[in-house]
Amino acid sequence: KESAPALLSFVGRIAARFGLEVSEKVAAELVPVAGAVGGLTLNVLFSQHFQSLAEGHFVVRRLERKYGSEAVRQDYERVRSSA
């Protein structure tokens, strides 16, 4: 309830920037849309982040199966110390 007036004000400022007249009713109706867009954006960002982590994890697992975990760890430490 407390954030709704701030969000309505924000929507009004954006509309004014683009030269649009937005009534309070229309601005209030846009609040759920803005929330959905924000939620979608966060979901996409988190999905991309964790997909990237998973790819890295499984590359390391494949290398450990092929060369052994100790060899992979030693190479990782060598690369890390030279960076």
Contacts in CASP RR format, 6 or more apart in sequence:
PFRMAT RR
TARGET T0000
AUTHOR 0000-0000-0000
METHOD contacts of the structure
MODEL  1
KESAPALLSFVGRIAARFGLEVSEKVAAELVPVAGAVGGLTLNVLFSQHF
QSLAEGHFVVRRLERKYGSEAVRQDYERVRSSA
4 28 0 8 1.000
4 31 0 8 1.000
7 31 0 8 1.000
7 34 0 8 1.000
8 24 0 8 1.000
8 27 0 8 1.000
8 28 0 8 1.000
8 31 0 8 1.000
11 22 0 8 1.000
11 27 0 8 1.000
11 30 0 8 1.000
11 31 0 8 1.000
11 34 0 8 1.000
12 22 0 8 1.000
12 27 0 8 1.000
15 21 0 8 1.000
15 22 0 8 1.000
15 27 0 8 1.000
16 22 0 8 1.000
22 30 0 8 1.000
60 72 0 8 1.000
63 72 0 8 1.000
64 72 0 8 1.000
END
